Amino acid sequence: MRFTLVDKITELEAGQRITAIKNLSLAEEYLADHFPGFPVMPGVFMLEAMTQAGAWLVRASGDFAQSVVVLKEARNVKYASFVEPGQQLVVTAEITGEDGRLVKLKAQGAVGSTQTVSARLVLERYNLADADPTKAVTDQVLRYKLRELFALLYRPTSVPVGGAAASP
């Protein structure tokens, strides 16, 4: 089973920061088990939402040069509140440093003005062909598919000459 825990990217400053949202719906199948009678978003999914937002920032910042961006380390993860069906988790991630394949980020999630989760993340970016040159075509396909999904998640607004913002 695959979970996409970013519904929309609302802000993106390549190389710096991202803001994304996850709308929690009662239709999320994992809520049936977590917890019956008191459905809340599992903490590991809050962490995953921050990781996915951070990965989109890393991909966009590098013009999708790497096909794989994975969580290497999560530090100082702190959970402060629940996220319940009908609520919107707003995730922000900010790049704090880079070292070769590794990107360090500070990330947090909030519902309204209430912080629900925060962490320091280290993401690793690479291509499959780095270890096995026969995987170059797989890297191309992955990058293509990721760009397609990114185009659905991030639709920046443009400001026409007349002034008011409009969606493309």
Summary of the structure (lengths in Angstrom):
residues: 168
radius of gyration: 16.9
end to end distance: 32.6
largest distance: 52.4
contacts: 477
relative contact order: 0.19
helix: 28%
strand: 38%
